[in-house]
């Protein structure tokens, strides 16, 4: 028995020692940790035991050792099954570099360069205003910024008894050198600020909660991983791939990331300020945006410019940036009329994502009063909706629909031409999906939790790039002779066996590694 097999038996024995009833676990491991889900013997998600180190059966520690022993540095998925004090089975599956991603539901990324709409890759065309002709900082702007900083220093000294420690500012040549490394010209007021100060590492409050970093750090941040800043749910299987619009609308381009967002000031609490060098029509060159721990959703608008922010802080020393309005509406219906609740909402213009729970019978047309609605979810882990009429109100920019219900008719979605991402699940009677071919922008479809009568109709979806099906649906689709040549990524959803080599090999592109797989069984 080799080391790997011996460890697999240790894992199996520890797993059944922690079981309180028959069941299974699926766990995915990476260098950063693990995810897991347990299931009862019917295949439903359930709590079936305990496996922490404190409980005496440290399955997770053993799994980490098993991953290490196999020499895998990429995806590693393990399936465990057994019965208390009885037999067990251990099944591991290791994907190659970039083949299968570490996840509870196995995935294959066939085109790692593919990006959803509004998720631009690095290499965006530089806006004309960001080109640098080497001229010195505008002298009028420099005078204004210097005056504002002096006013702040005076007030700070009066309140704290000592001036802030900003350090001497940068010379023009040093700013030009940093801009050359960035490949842009910074806004005049930010250039002026760096002419006056070196940085605000001591967090004086010069820009409210944000503290300008040294230019060397700004350049390093810009070139970390890929140029630019932020990245809103860029993963192809992200729960909500929709890029919501920053409020106030029209100021910030609706993109998940931008080469022309330059991070320059942290708040030392997990948030960062950027200057925007490619604003939308109503925005201004050099407007201040923020992202990070406290920004739940699209990148937030802070101020029209560094100068505006300085004016705000000088006028109000304890100034804090405004909280962006909540773009998400989580609503428990409990028998209430949805149209009435929409009509009574004071925030109709800012709601872009609606999550409906405790629903019975629903009509999505009742959401017509939300003019900026982009994503709809009807999902409640406690109870399933009985019937959902999927017709989308005309004129709404809805891009994502995620519905779990006993009854729905997919053809009701066919007129919503803005739809990009659709997940349907929970139905009992088979439904037809052929009508979805009328959706010219449908790039992602998840039917793993649905009962579908015409899986073969997937071949007629013109824009489809990312697809999730369960094992039986994949088998049915592949049996038609369909090939995934146009797919960027595929996922095996539901409780299908990860070891389905036929599915994995069918999804792989030439040159991608084959998934490694091994199974052992313990005594019953």
ABEGO torsion letter per residue (X at the ends): XBAAAAAAAAAAAAAAAABABBEBBBBBBBAAEBBBBBBBAAGBBBBAEBABAAAGBBAAAAAAAAAAAAGBABBBBBBBBEBBGBBBBBBBBBBBBGBBBBBABBBBBABAABBBBGBBBBGBBBBAAABBAGBBBBAAAAAAAAAAAAAAAAAAAAAAGBBBBAEBBBBAAAAAAAAAAAGBBBBAAAAAAAAABABBAAGAGAAEABBBBBAAAAAAAAABGBBEBEGBGABAABABABBBBBOBBGABBBBABBAABBBABBAGAGBBBBBBABBBAABBBGBBBBBEAABBEBBBBABABAAAAAAAAAABAABBBBBBBBABBBBBAGGBBAAAAAAABAAAAABABBBBBGBBBBBAAAAAABAABABBBBBBAABBBABBBABBBBGBABABBBBBBABBBAAAAAABAABABBBBBGBABBBBAAAAAABAABABBBAAABBBABAAAAAABAABABBBBBAAAAAAAAAAGBBAAABABBBBBEABBAABAAAAAAABBBGBBBBBBBBBBBBX
